[in-house]
Amino acid sequence: MSEPKIVIIGAGPTGLGAAYRLKELGYANFKIFDRHPYIGGLAHSFVDPRGFTWDIGGHVMFSHYAYYDQCFDTLMGKDFTLNNRESWVRMFETWVPYPFQNNIRYLPKQAAYECMSGLIKAQTGKGKIASPAAAKNFGEFIDAVFGEGIAKHFMRPYNFKVWAHPPEMMNKQWIGERVAVLDIDRALKNILLGTDDFGWGPNNQFKFPLKGGTGEFYSRFDRVLGYEPDGGHIVLNERVVGIDVDAKVVRFASGRQERYDVLVSAMPLDVLYRDILKGNVPAELRSTAQQLKHSSGYMVGIGLKSRTPGGGTPDTKSWMYFPEDNCPFYRVTYLSNYSPNMTPDKDNFYSLLCEVSESAYKSTPGNEGKNPDAVVEDCITGLENAGLLEKGERANIVSRWCYYADYSYPTPSVERDEILSQVIPWLEERDIYSRGRFGMWKYEVSNTDHTLMQGVELVNRLLLGEAETTIGMVYQVTDDGRNAAVHERSSHAGSGEKKLGTGGAAQKAGMVVSAETKAQPRIVVRTRPVHANVTGAGDRVEAEIAEEELGVTRIDR
């Protein structure tokens, strides 16, 4: 065929975004493969035998892109709900409005004093770390910004529960401007005058599919892409076992082989280098990729009868954060508040989704996914300890659901960017483009809107010569003529980041950008006209809150 063959591995948001954009541009010679019998990846939703719908984590539809919104509007139409965002922190046996650092007046007096004292010292240069700029890692950054009290009571214990790695192992670059300095005067005012300071920002509402959970949106991509037996592009139940980088051939467990000119991969980078790449692959790169760190996670769903007939969900909360060790989860979501169709009957049932992390540094009763029943039981006990289940309410549990994600969070470790600067360019020189939550390994641009747009922007780069803006990576030509990746903050970074303009830090510093990777696509094709209502990826100014907040988000002034 006149069009080079594009093969996409992974039918999650990244792969679907790339395929959707190819189809939109009139590009026909591509296939998208997935090892599962469904599409959506970690954004898929499941319905259990009792009729409860569960997501793989607390996904919500916060968008940073006009293009993403257009996709949602096109595929979902009016089939969505619009929900008020209501977040809380549970500690000291009480509920503290989110963000925690704005509302320390809710704490016991001794704890509130420790938080306020530490904050004053930190922001007057008398803390453990002189300034955020002096911090060498995320742990030191927490101390520098918030002081010892807030670090002790919330930031350190909460973030360890989320990441399952000590904060000193994590870099501070992923944060960007998620954490703004809370001025001392504002903190004192809240304490002394008893002011509530919710600080939710401009987008205190979010969209959610009316039926089918988060996965409903992604399942509708098949209406555009179609399945292979019927002449479409999606191929399911095909697990990749090898990619010959020299012959440009993908081999699957079924025995199928697929030749490619360009390969888009959303599989985890460490797995790709360790188990999948065949041929002339440098041993040092295989070893380097194995240094990337990640956490695993349990998603535990508890479906319950309402406490009173016709009562539905007993609370208006959206999701809640849990820094203390009296419960295993770091976050719980009232999924039944997201849509009236998340339970078998909205008037008689409600549902709670708990998230528990795991790593080599943080164990769980489940022991690496081998005993999920133990984690479920631990979560139920934790719900009781946290006041979400009342005494005797265990009898109302009608459904227990558990999903174990071996790859849940890509850890932004101290050495991550240096690793990516080596392993990503080598792949791209061989027409392999690794993108997505674990393909790019950058948590800061790993929300579902970010990852979908990683696929879209890659296609725009390959076919239209446009620069990618989400991945935050540019390429410089080194003395030996090879491309080297350099990281800068993405202009579409998430979770409250102030957005950058089109001229990134690297360009402003006078960096020489590779013409091949930034301006001239490896594939140059004659495309059909883009549909009239399609625009480029536009930054949505009002999207200031991430889909997955980690207690370190922006404080609006």
KOLDRENGU-115941 format. One record per residue (C-alpha): chain; x, y, z. Coordinates in steps of 0.5 Angstrom, whole numbers. Layout:
# residues N
[drenro A,[X,Y,Z]];
...
# end
This chain:
# residues 557
[drenro A,[0,0,0]];
[drenro A,[2,7,-1]];
[drenro A,[1,9,6]];
[drenro A,[7,6,11]];
[drenro A,[4,1,16]];
[drenro A,[3,3,23]];
[drenro A,[2,-2,28]];
[drenro A,[-1,0,35]];
[drenro A,[0,-4,41]];
[drenro A,[-5,-3,47]];
[drenro A,[-12,-1,46]];
[drenro A,[-12,4,52]];
[drenro A,[-13,11,52]];
[drenro A,[-7,13,48]];
[drenro A,[-7,7,43]];
[drenro A,[-15,9,42]];
[drenro A,[-13,17,41]];
[drenro A,[-8,15,36]];
[drenro A,[-12,11,32]];
[drenro A,[-18,16,33]];
[drenro A,[-14,21,30]];
[drenro A,[-11,17,24]];
[drenro A,[-18,15,22]];
[drenro A,[-20,22,23]];
[drenro A,[-14,24,18]];
[drenro A,[-17,19,13]];
[drenro A,[-11,14,14]];
[drenro A,[-13,7,13]];
[drenro A,[-6,3,14]];
[drenro A,[-6,1,21]];
[drenro A,[-8,-4,26]];
[drenro A,[-9,-3,34]];
[drenro A,[-8,-10,38]];
[drenro A,[-10,-11,45]];
[drenro A,[-9,-17,50]];
[drenro A,[-15,-16,53]];
[drenro A,[-22,-18,50]];
[drenro A,[-24,-11,51]];
[drenro A,[-22,-4,50]];
[drenro A,[-20,2,55]];
[drenro A,[-14,-1,58]];
[drenro A,[-14,2,65]];
[drenro A,[-20,6,64]];
[drenro A,[-24,0,63]];
[drenro A,[-30,-1,67]];
[drenro A,[-33,-8,70]];
[drenro A,[-40,-10,72]];
[drenro A,[-40,-15,77]];
[drenro A,[-45,-21,78]];
[drenro A,[-49,-16,83]];
[drenro A,[-50,-11,78]];
[drenro A,[-45,-6,81]];
[drenro A,[-41,-2,76]];
[drenro A,[-33,-1,78]];
[drenro A,[-28,3,75]];
[drenro A,[-20,2,76]];
[drenro A,[-19,7,80]];
[drenro A,[-22,14,82]];
[drenro A,[-23,17,74]];
[drenro A,[-26,23,73]];
[drenro A,[-27,27,67]];
[drenro A,[-23,33,68]];
[drenro A,[-20,36,61]];
[drenro A,[-14,40,59]];
[drenro A,[-16,40,52]];
[drenro A,[-21,42,47]];
[drenro A,[-20,36,43]];
[drenro A,[-21,31,48]];
[drenro A,[-27,35,50]];
[drenro A,[-29,34,42]];
[drenro A,[-28,27,43]];
[drenro A,[-32,26,49]];
[drenro A,[-38,30,46]];
[drenro A,[-38,26,39]];
[drenro A,[-38,20,43]];
[drenro A,[-42,21,49]];
[drenro A,[-47,26,46]];
[drenro A,[-52,28,52]];
[drenro A,[-50,21,56]];
[drenro A,[-47,24,62]];
[drenro A,[-48,27,69]];
[drenro A,[-45,33,71]];
[drenro A,[-43,33,79]];
[drenro A,[-40,37,84]];
[drenro A,[-33,36,86]];
[drenro A,[-33,35,94]];
[drenro A,[-27,32,97]];
[drenro A,[-25,31,104]];
[drenro A,[-19,29,108]];
[drenro A,[-20,24,114]];
[drenro A,[-16,24,120]];
[drenro A,[-16,25,128]];
[drenro A,[-23,22,127]];
[drenro A,[-26,28,124]];
[drenro A,[-27,30,117]];
[drenro A,[-22,36,114]];
[drenro A,[-24,40,108]];
[drenro A,[-20,39,102]];
[drenro A,[-14,42,101]];
[drenro A,[-12,40,108]];
[drenro A,[-7,45,108]];
[drenro A,[-12,51,108]];
[drenro A,[-16,48,113]];
[drenro A,[-12,46,119]];
[drenro A,[-16,49,124]];
[drenro A,[-20,43,124]];
[drenro A,[-14,39,127]];
[drenro A,[-13,38,135]];
[drenro A,[-10,44,138]];
[drenro A,[-3,41,139]];
[drenro A,[-3,38,132]];
[drenro A,[-6,45,129]];
[drenro A,[0,49,133]];
[drenro A,[5,44,130]];
[drenro A,[3,45,123]];
[drenro A,[3,53,124]];
[drenro A,[9,53,127]];
[drenro A,[13,49,122]];
[drenro A,[9,53,116]];
[drenro A,[12,59,119]];
[drenro A,[19,57,120]];
[drenro A,[19,54,113]];
[drenro A,[17,60,109]];
[drenro A,[21,65,113]];
[drenro A,[28,60,111]];
[drenro A,[28,57,118]];
[drenro A,[26,50,117]];
[drenro A,[30,44,116]];
[drenro A,[30,46,108]];
[drenro A,[32,53,106]];
[drenro A,[27,53,100]];
[drenro A,[24,49,95]];
[drenro A,[30,51,90]];
[drenro A,[35,48,95]];
[drenro A,[31,41,96]];
[drenro A,[34,35,92]];
[drenro A,[28,31,92]];
[drenro A,[20,30,93]];
[drenro A,[21,29,101]];
[drenro A,[26,35,102]];
[drenro A,[21,39,98]];
[drenro A,[15,37,102]];
[drenro A,[19,40,108]];
[drenro A,[21,46,105]];
[drenro A,[14,48,103]];
[drenro A,[10,46,108]];
[drenro A,[14,45,114]];
[drenro A,[15,39,119]];
[drenro A,[8,39,122]];
[drenro A,[4,39,116]];
[drenro A,[9,34,113]];
[drenro A,[9,30,119]];
[drenro A,[1,29,120]];
[drenro A,[-1,29,112]];
[drenro A,[4,30,107]];
[drenro A,[9,25,108]];
[drenro A,[4,19,111]];
[drenro A,[-1,21,105]];
[drenro A,[4,21,100]];
[drenro A,[7,14,102]];
[drenro A,[1,11,102]];
[drenro A,[0,13,95]];
[drenro A,[6,12,92]];
[drenro A,[9,6,96]];
[drenro A,[16,9,95]];
[drenro A,[19,14,100]];
[drenro A,[19,21,98]];
[drenro A,[26,22,98]];
[drenro A,[27,17,92]];
[drenro A,[22,21,88]];
[drenro A,[24,27,84]];
[drenro A,[21,34,85]];
[drenro A,[20,36,78]];
[drenro A,[14,32,77]];
[drenro A,[10,37,82]];
[drenro A,[12,43,77]];
[drenro A,[7,48,81]];
[drenro A,[2,43,84]];
[drenro A,[4,46,90]];
[drenro A,[3,53,92]];
[drenro A,[6,57,98]];
[drenro A,[0,58,103]];
[drenro A,[2,65,105]];
[drenro A,[2,65,113]];
[drenro A,[-3,71,114]];
[drenro A,[-8,67,110]];
[drenro A,[-7,61,115]];
[drenro A,[-7,65,121]];
[drenro A,[-14,68,119]];
[drenro A,[-17,61,118]];
[drenro A,[-15,59,125]];
[drenro A,[-16,65,129]];
[drenro A,[-23,67,125]];
[drenro A,[-25,60,124]];
[drenro A,[-26,61,116]];
[drenro A,[-27,55,112]];
[drenro A,[-22,55,106]];
[drenro A,[-24,50,101]];
[drenro A,[-20,52,95]];
[drenro A,[-23,48,90]];
[drenro A,[-21,53,84]];
[drenro A,[-25,54,78]];
[drenro A,[-27,47,76]];
[drenro A,[-31,45,82]];
[drenro A,[-36,40,77]];
[drenro A,[-34,34,73]];
[drenro A,[-37,30,68]];
[drenro A,[-38,23,68]];
[drenro A,[-42,18,63]];
[drenro A,[-49,17,65]];
[drenro A,[-48,9,64]];
[drenro A,[-42,4,64]];
[drenro A,[-37,8,68]];
[drenro A,[-31,11,66]];
[drenro A,[-30,5,61]];
[drenro A,[-37,7,57]];
[drenro A,[-33,13,54]];
[drenro A,[-27,9,51]];
[drenro A,[-32,3,49]];
[drenro A,[-35,8,44]];
[drenro A,[-29,9,40]];
[drenro A,[-30,2,37]];
[drenro A,[-36,5,33]];
[drenro A,[-31,9,30]];
[drenro A,[-25,4,29]];
[drenro A,[-29,-2,28]];
[drenro A,[-26,-9,29]];
[drenro A,[-22,-13,24]];
[drenro A,[-27,-19,23]];
[drenro A,[-31,-14,20]];
[drenro A,[-26,-10,16]];
[drenro A,[-24,-5,22]];
[drenro A,[-18,-4,26]];
[drenro A,[-18,-7,33]];
[drenro A,[-16,-13,34]];
[drenro A,[-17,-16,41]];
[drenro A,[-14,-22,45]];
[drenro A,[-7,-22,42]];
[drenro A,[-1,-22,47]];
[drenro A,[5,-19,44]];
[drenro A,[11,-24,46]];
[drenro A,[16,-21,41]];
[drenro A,[18,-15,37]];
[drenro A,[24,-16,32]];
[drenro A,[27,-9,32]];
[drenro A,[31,-11,26]];
[drenro A,[26,-14,21]];
[drenro A,[20,-9,24]];
[drenro A,[16,-15,26]];
[drenro A,[11,-16,32]];
[drenro A,[10,-23,34]];
[drenro A,[4,-25,38]];
[drenro A,[3,-31,43]];
[drenro A,[-3,-34,38]];
[drenro A,[3,-35,32]];
[drenro A,[1,-29,29]];
[drenro A,[6,-24,26]];
[drenro A,[5,-17,24]];
[drenro A,[10,-13,20]];
[drenro A,[10,-5,21]];
[drenro A,[14,1,19]];
[drenro A,[12,5,25]];
[drenro A,[10,2,32]];
[drenro A,[7,6,37]];
[drenro A,[7,2,44]];
[drenro A,[3,3,50]];
[drenro A,[6,-3,54]];
[drenro A,[11,-1,60]];
[drenro A,[18,1,58]];
[drenro A,[21,-4,63]];
[drenro A,[17,-10,60]];
[drenro A,[18,-8,53]];
[drenro A,[26,-7,54]];
[drenro A,[27,-14,58]];
[drenro A,[22,-19,55]];
[drenro A,[19,-16,48]];
[drenro A,[25,-13,44]];
[drenro A,[29,-18,40]];
[drenro A,[35,-17,36]];
[drenro A,[40,-12,36]];
[drenro A,[39,-8,43]];
[drenro A,[44,-6,47]];
[drenro A,[45,-9,54]];
[drenro A,[46,-3,57]];
[drenro A,[39,0,55]];
[drenro A,[36,-6,57]];
[drenro A,[39,-6,64]];
[drenro A,[38,2,64]];
[drenro A,[30,1,63]];
[drenro A,[30,-4,69]];
[drenro A,[31,2,74]];
[drenro A,[25,5,72]];
[drenro A,[20,4,79]];
[drenro A,[13,3,79]];
[drenro A,[7,1,84]];
[drenro A,[2,-4,84]];
[drenro A,[-5,-3,86]];
[drenro A,[-12,-6,89]];
[drenro A,[-18,-3,87]];
[drenro A,[-23,-6,92]];
[drenro A,[-31,-4,91]];
[drenro A,[-36,-5,96]];
[drenro A,[-43,-5,94]];
[drenro A,[-48,-4,100]];
[drenro A,[-55,-4,101]];
[drenro A,[-58,3,103]];
[drenro A,[-58,4,111]];
[drenro A,[-65,6,110]];
[drenro A,[-70,4,105]];
[drenro A,[-70,9,99]];
[drenro A,[-64,12,102]];
[drenro A,[-59,11,96]];
[drenro A,[-52,14,98]];
[drenro A,[-51,16,105]];
[drenro A,[-47,22,103]];
[drenro A,[-45,28,98]];
[drenro A,[-38,27,98]];
[drenro A,[-34,25,92]];
[drenro A,[-28,22,94]];
[drenro A,[-24,22,101]];
[drenro A,[-16,22,103]];
[drenro A,[-14,18,108]];
[drenro A,[-7,19,111]];
[drenro A,[-7,15,117]];
[drenro A,[-5,8,118]];
[drenro A,[-12,6,121]];
[drenro A,[-14,4,114]];
[drenro A,[-10,1,108]];
[drenro A,[-13,5,103]];
[drenro A,[-10,12,101]];
[drenro A,[-17,14,97]];
[drenro A,[-24,12,97]];
[drenro A,[-29,14,92]];
[drenro A,[-37,14,93]];
[drenro A,[-38,12,86]];
[drenro A,[-45,12,87]];
[drenro A,[-45,19,87]];
[drenro A,[-42,20,80]];
[drenro A,[-48,17,77]];
[drenro A,[-55,14,79]];
[drenro A,[-53,8,74]];
[drenro A,[-47,5,78]];
[drenro A,[-51,1,83]];
[drenro A,[-57,-4,81]];
[drenro A,[-62,1,84]];
[drenro A,[-60,8,86]];
[drenro A,[-65,8,91]];
[drenro A,[-63,2,95]];
[drenro A,[-56,1,94]];
[drenro A,[-49,5,94]];
[drenro A,[-42,4,93]];
[drenro A,[-35,5,95]];
[drenro A,[-29,4,91]];
[drenro A,[-22,4,96]];
[drenro A,[-15,4,93]];
[drenro A,[-9,1,96]];
[drenro A,[-2,1,94]];
[drenro A,[3,-4,94]];
[drenro A,[11,-4,92]];
[drenro A,[17,-7,94]];
[drenro A,[17,-2,100]];
[drenro A,[10,-3,102]];
[drenro A,[7,-9,103]];
[drenro A,[-1,-11,103]];
[drenro A,[-4,-17,106]];
[drenro A,[-5,-19,99]];
[drenro A,[2,-21,98]];
[drenro A,[3,-18,91]];
[drenro A,[-4,-20,88]];
[drenro A,[-4,-27,91]];
[drenro A,[-9,-26,96]];
[drenro A,[-14,-21,94]];
[drenro A,[-19,-23,99]];
[drenro A,[-15,-21,105]];
[drenro A,[-14,-14,102]];
[drenro A,[-22,-14,101]];
[drenro A,[-23,-16,109]];
[drenro A,[-17,-11,111]];
[drenro A,[-21,-5,107]];
[drenro A,[-28,-7,110]];
[drenro A,[-24,-6,117]];
[drenro A,[-21,0,115]];
[drenro A,[-28,3,112]];
[drenro A,[-30,2,119]];
[drenro A,[-24,5,123]];
[drenro A,[-25,11,118]];
[drenro A,[-33,12,120]];
[drenro A,[-35,10,113]];
[drenro A,[-39,4,115]];
[drenro A,[-43,4,121]];
[drenro A,[-43,-1,127]];
[drenro A,[-47,-7,124]];
[drenro A,[-47,-5,117]];
[drenro A,[-43,-10,115]];
[drenro A,[-49,-14,114]];
[drenro A,[-51,-9,109]];
[drenro A,[-45,-11,104]];
[drenro A,[-48,-15,98]];
[drenro A,[-42,-14,93]];
[drenro A,[-35,-15,94]];
[drenro A,[-30,-13,88]];
[drenro A,[-23,-13,87]];
[drenro A,[-18,-11,81]];
[drenro A,[-11,-12,82]];
[drenro A,[-7,-8,77]];
[drenro A,[1,-10,77]];
[drenro A,[2,-3,74]];
[drenro A,[-2,2,77]];
[drenro A,[3,9,78]];
[drenro A,[9,10,74]];
[drenro A,[14,13,80]];
[drenro A,[17,19,78]];
[drenro A,[24,17,81]];
[drenro A,[30,21,82]];
[drenro A,[33,18,76]];
[drenro A,[27,17,72]];
[drenro A,[28,23,67]];
[drenro A,[36,21,66]];
[drenro A,[33,14,64]];
[drenro A,[28,16,59]];
[drenro A,[33,21,56]];
[drenro A,[37,14,54]];
[drenro A,[31,9,52]];
[drenro A,[26,13,49]];
[drenro A,[31,16,43]];
[drenro A,[34,9,42]];
[drenro A,[27,7,40]];
[drenro A,[25,13,36]];
[drenro A,[31,12,32]];
[drenro A,[28,5,30]];
[drenro A,[21,8,29]];
[drenro A,[18,5,35]];
[drenro A,[14,11,39]];
[drenro A,[13,9,47]];
[drenro A,[7,13,49]];
[drenro A,[2,13,55]];
[drenro A,[2,12,62]];
[drenro A,[7,7,63]];
[drenro A,[10,8,56]];
[drenro A,[12,15,57]];
[drenro A,[13,14,65]];
[drenro A,[11,21,67]];
[drenro A,[6,21,72]];
[drenro A,[5,28,71]];
[drenro A,[2,27,64]];
[drenro A,[-2,21,66]];
[drenro A,[-9,23,67]];
[drenro A,[-14,20,62]];
[drenro A,[-14,26,58]];
[drenro A,[-7,27,58]];
[drenro A,[-5,20,55]];
[drenro A,[-11,20,50]];
[drenro A,[-8,26,47]];
[drenro A,[-1,23,47]];
[drenro A,[-3,19,42]];
[drenro A,[-7,24,38]];
[drenro A,[0,29,38]];
[drenro A,[4,23,36]];
[drenro A,[0,22,30]];
[drenro A,[0,30,29]];
[drenro A,[8,30,29]];
[drenro A,[8,24,25]];
[drenro A,[3,26,19]];
[drenro A,[3,33,20]];
[drenro A,[10,35,23]];
[drenro A,[7,38,29]];
[drenro A,[11,38,35]];
[drenro A,[8,34,41]];
[drenro A,[7,39,47]];
[drenro A,[4,34,52]];
[drenro A,[10,29,54]];
[drenro A,[15,35,56]];
[drenro A,[21,32,52]];
[drenro A,[25,35,46]];
[drenro A,[31,33,42]];
[drenro A,[38,36,42]];
[drenro A,[43,34,37]];
[drenro A,[49,32,40]];
[drenro A,[56,32,38]];
[drenro A,[56,25,35]];
[drenro A,[50,27,31]];
[drenro A,[45,23,35]];
[drenro A,[39,25,38]];
[drenro A,[39,26,46]];
[drenro A,[32,27,50]];
[drenro A,[32,33,54]];
[drenro A,[26,34,59]];
[drenro A,[22,40,60]];
[drenro A,[15,42,63]];
[drenro A,[10,40,59]];
[drenro A,[5,46,56]];
[drenro A,[-1,41,58]];
[drenro A,[2,39,65]];
[drenro A,[-3,37,70]];
[drenro A,[-6,38,77]];
[drenro A,[-6,45,77]];
[drenro A,[0,47,73]];
[drenro A,[1,54,71]];
[drenro A,[1,53,63]];
[drenro A,[7,54,59]];
[drenro A,[7,58,52]];
[drenro A,[9,55,46]];
[drenro A,[16,57,47]];
[drenro A,[19,52,52]];
[drenro A,[25,52,57]];
[drenro A,[29,48,52]];
[drenro A,[28,53,46]];
[drenro A,[29,59,51]];
[drenro A,[36,57,53]];
[drenro A,[38,56,46]];
[drenro A,[38,49,45]];
[drenro A,[39,46,38]];
[drenro A,[33,42,37]];
[drenro A,[33,36,32]];
[drenro A,[30,38,25]];
[drenro A,[28,31,24]];
[drenro A,[24,30,30]];
[drenro A,[21,37,31]];
[drenro A,[20,39,24]];
[drenro A,[20,33,19]];
[drenro A,[16,27,21]];
[drenro A,[19,20,19]];
[drenro A,[12,19,15]];
[drenro A,[10,24,10]];
[drenro A,[3,22,7]];
[drenro A,[-2,26,3]];
[drenro A,[-8,26,8]];
[drenro A,[-15,27,6]];
[drenro A,[-18,34,9]];
[drenro A,[-19,34,17]];
[drenro A,[-27,35,18]];
[drenro A,[-29,42,19]];
[drenro A,[-30,42,26]];
[drenro A,[-24,39,28]];
[drenro A,[-19,44,32]];
[drenro A,[-12,43,34]];
[drenro A,[-11,41,42]];
[drenro A,[-12,47,46]];
[drenro A,[-10,48,53]];
[drenro A,[-17,49,57]];
[drenro A,[-15,54,62]];
[drenro A,[-21,52,67]];
[drenro A,[-18,45,68]];
[drenro A,[-14,46,74]];
[drenro A,[-15,40,78]];
[drenro A,[-12,33,76]];
[drenro A,[-16,27,75]];
[drenro A,[-12,24,81]];
[drenro A,[-10,29,86]];
[drenro A,[-5,27,91]];
[drenro A,[-5,32,96]];
[drenro A,[0,37,93]];
[drenro A,[-5,41,88]];
[drenro A,[-5,48,87]];
[drenro A,[-8,53,92]];
[drenro A,[-12,58,89]];
[drenro A,[-10,65,92]];
# end
